[in-house]
Amino acid sequence: MSSCSKSIILFGDASLDTRASLSEILLARKEHSLLSLYFDRVSAALQDEYVRLPAVDRKGIPELLDLNRLTREPNSHGQPHPAVHAALLVLVQLACFIA
């Protein structure tokens, strides 16, 4: 996890490439039980929030069934949905802190 372990993390700094960082951190989760628990809980919370959204608000947001899927599915403009990007930003920054 070189991108997280040698970085100074500024929470809320949106310049972080969340998809690349998340991919790297997800690979390391098997070696870190606390990180694995964190991802399990985050995944459940994101799924819960997704199903609570009205159908019209879910348009353009990938189903949040798998965090790996979020690293691969940008919208038609090549960027993640703004709400998903914000959630991923916090998720990745906290994961870097945990790791």
N, C-alpha and C positions, 0 to 999 in steps of 0.2 A: 504494500500500500504506500508506495513512495509519494504519491501526490498528496496524501494526507499527513503522513508522519513527519514531513519536513516543512510543513506550511504553517504559517500563522493564520489562524482562522478568525475572520472578522464576521461575526454572525450578521446576516442580512446583506452581505456583499453579494450582489447578483452576478458578478463577473465570473463566478465559478462555473465550469462546464459540468453541470449536474449529471448529465447522462453518462459521460465518461467516468466521472468520479464514482457514481453509483455502481456502474459495472464492475469497477475495480474493487470496491468495498464488498459487493455481494460475493465476489470470489473468495474473499478473506473471511467471510462470516463463519465458515465451517471450522476455522481455527480459533474462533473467539466466541465462547458461549454467551457472554453478556451481549455482544453485538448480534448474535443470532436471535436471542430473546427479544432484543429491541426491534429487529426487523419483523419478527412474528407479530408483535403487538402493533407496530406501525401499520403493517399490512392489514390486520384486522380492523384497525381504526379507519383507515382509508376506505376499505370496502364498505364499512358501516356508513360513512359519510356519503359515499357514492350512491348507495341504494336509497338514502333519504332525500336525495336531490329530485326535484320534479323532472319528468322526462325531457322537457324542453331545455332545462339547464344541463342535462347530461350530454346533450348533442355536442360533439367535438371532443369529448373527454373519453379516452379509452377506459374500458372497464378496468377497475383497479384490483383485479384478481391476482396479479403476479407482479412483483416489483421489477423482475427482469423484463417484463413486457414494456414497462414504462421507459426503459433505456433504449428501446428499439422503435417506438411509435411516436414520431413527431406528427404534427398536423400537416395539412396540405401545403403549408408555407415552410415546412422543414423545422418548425419550432414546436416545442410542447405547448399545450394549452396553458394560458397564463396562470390559472389556478393550480394546475398540476406542477408547473414550473416552481411556483412559490412553495408548494408542499415539498417537492423534491429538494429544493434548496435547503430548507430547514432540516429535512430528513438526513441529507448528506452531511451537512455541517455538524449535526449532533452525532452522527455515526463516526465522523472523523475524531470528534472529541472523545467518544467512548473508546474507540480503538486506540 
